[in-house]
């Protein structure tokens, strides 16, 4: 399986000629979801869900389908009958040949004055986990790759580091990084690397948009 980092929280996964895209939002490339056979969206915030990008992708490929939670599905399902599927925690399904598990229920707390919304994460092929905007720990397994939200209005570095420790993946790949300056990876990389507090045997990686790795 090939993983390609796209802008901010978006990634593309490719396997056996099929393409799965997760969270093509407003900070992602305009064509981030184009040519996708399946699309997953974790929640309704614009940096993860952009209706225009989804419409372009679904119109470009009449066979493409979308899986997401109710708050997103309600905004786009009428335009694509039978192609938008609602999911929640505990669900499992197959999307374009990828086996998906759904974990999580709520977005992380931004501030007590900001109402919490729903958020789900997706384990893909028992290998990769995209948590959306939450620090959900999928139970009962050690994952190969955690897509790690390194910066958001709702997190702080100690939580990010402890999240890696709790999940204990073989590797952690940065996502949710569009608000960081170009010098930020130097600090985050050091703190999550051998010179930092320590994340055990987990390898920490940062891919720039367009870079790929084989899982």
N, C-alpha and C positions, 0 to 999 in steps of 0.2 A: 504494500500500500504506500502510495506517495502522498505526503503532506506538503502543501504549499501555503506559506503564510501570506495572507492578504492584509489590507489595511485594517488596523485597530483590532477588533475582536473576530474578524472573519478568517476562516481557513477553507481550503479546498482539499478534499481527499479523493484520490483516484485509485481504482482497482479494477482489473479485468475489463477495461474499456468503459467503465462507468464513473461518473463524477458526482460527489456529494459536497454541497456547500453549506457551511454553518454561519449564521449571523452576518449576512451582507447588509450592513447599516450605512448611515450617512458618512461615516469616516472611512468607509471602504471605497475601493475603486468603483467607478460607474458600472463597469462590466463584471464586477466580482462574481455575480451569480449566473452570467451568461454561459450557456453550454452545460449547465448543471442538469443532471437527470433527477436529482432529489435535493431538496433544500430543507434545512432545519433552522428554526428560529427559537431562541431561548426565552425572549420576553419582548415587551412592547416598546421599550425605550428606543429612540431614533438611532442611536449608535449601534443598535443590533437589528433593528427592523426598519427598513425603508421600503415603503409600499411601491414607489416608482421602480426601484431596482428589482423587486420581486415580479412586478408586472412585466417588465422587459424580459426577464428570464423565462417566465411561464408562457409568454406569448411566442418567444423565439423557439421553444421546444414544446409542442403540444402534448408530449408524453411526460413532461416534467411534473413532479408533484411536490407538495409542501406539507411538512408536519410541524405543528406548533401548538401553543396553548390557546385557550378560548379567547383571550383578550386580543390576540393577533388574528386568529382565524376569523373572528367576527368582522374584521375590517376588510378582508379580501376574498372570503370564500364565495360570495355571491357572484363575483366576476369569473370564477373558475370552478363551476359546479363539479363535484366529484373528485376534485384534485387537491383539495385542502383538508387535512386530517387533524383532528384535535386530540392531543395527548396530555397525559398527566403522570405524576409519580407512580412508578411501578409498572407502567406500560412497556411492552416490548413489541417490536415490529421490524419488518424488512423494508428497506428503502434503497432501490436501485442496486440490490445485491449486498448491501451493508446491513449487518444485524445491529439493531439499536435498542438500548435500554434507557429508560427515562428515570432520572433521579433528581430530587429536590422539589420544593414547593414555593418558597418565598424569596424575593429579592433581598439582598443584604440591607441592613438598616443604614440609610443615608444620614438621617437625623430624626429624632423623635417627632419633629413637627411635619415630616414628610411621610405621607401614608405609604405603607409597603404594598408592592404589587406582587403578582405571581411571577415565578421564574423557575424554569426547569433546566437541567443539564442533560447531556447525552453521552453515554458510553457507546463508542462505535467499535464493532467487532471485538469486544472485550479487550480492547487495546488502548484506545484514545478516549480521554474524557474532556469535554468542553462544559464547564460549569455555568456559563453565562455570568450573571452578576450575583454570585453567591459563592461561599466557600464550603460547598457540599462535599462530603466524603462518601463516595460510593462504597457500600458495605461488602465485606466478604471477598476481597480480592486485592492483589497487588497489580496496579496498572503499569503498562509499558510507558505511556506518555500522558502527562497532565498538561493541558493548556492552561497556563497560569496567568490570572489577571493581576498584573504587576502594579497597576495604578488606576485609581478611581476615586470619586468623591466619598465612597463608602469604605475605603480600606486604609490601613496603615501598614508600614513595613513589617512590624513584628507579627501581624496577623498573616501576611503573605508567607513569611518564613515558616511559621508554625503550621500553616496549611500544607506546605510541601512535606513537612515532617509527618503530618497526620496521614496524608495519602501515601507517602513513601513510594512514588513511582520510580521507574528506572531513569526517566528523564523528565524535566519540566521545561516547556517551551513557552516563552513570553507571549501573551496576547494582552489586549486592552491597554495599549501603550501610546495611543495617539496624542494624549495630552502631555506627554513627557518631552522635555527638550533633548537635544542631541547629546548632551553630557550625562543625562540621567543613567543610561545603561552602564556607564563606568562605575557609578555608585552601586546600583542594583546588582550588577554583575559581581562586584567585589564582595558585597554582603551575602550574596547567595553562593559564592564560590568558596574555595579553600581558606581564603583570608577572613571569611565572615564567621558568624556564630555556628554555622554548620547545618547541612541538610542531609547528613548521612551519606549514603552511596548514590544519591540522586545526582544525575548530570544536569546542569542548568545550561540551556541554550537560548540564544536570541537570534531569530531570523528576521531579516529586513523584508518588507513586502516584495513578493516575487521569488524569494528564496525557498528552496524545497529540501526535504530530507526523506529518506526511505525508511519506513517503519518495519 
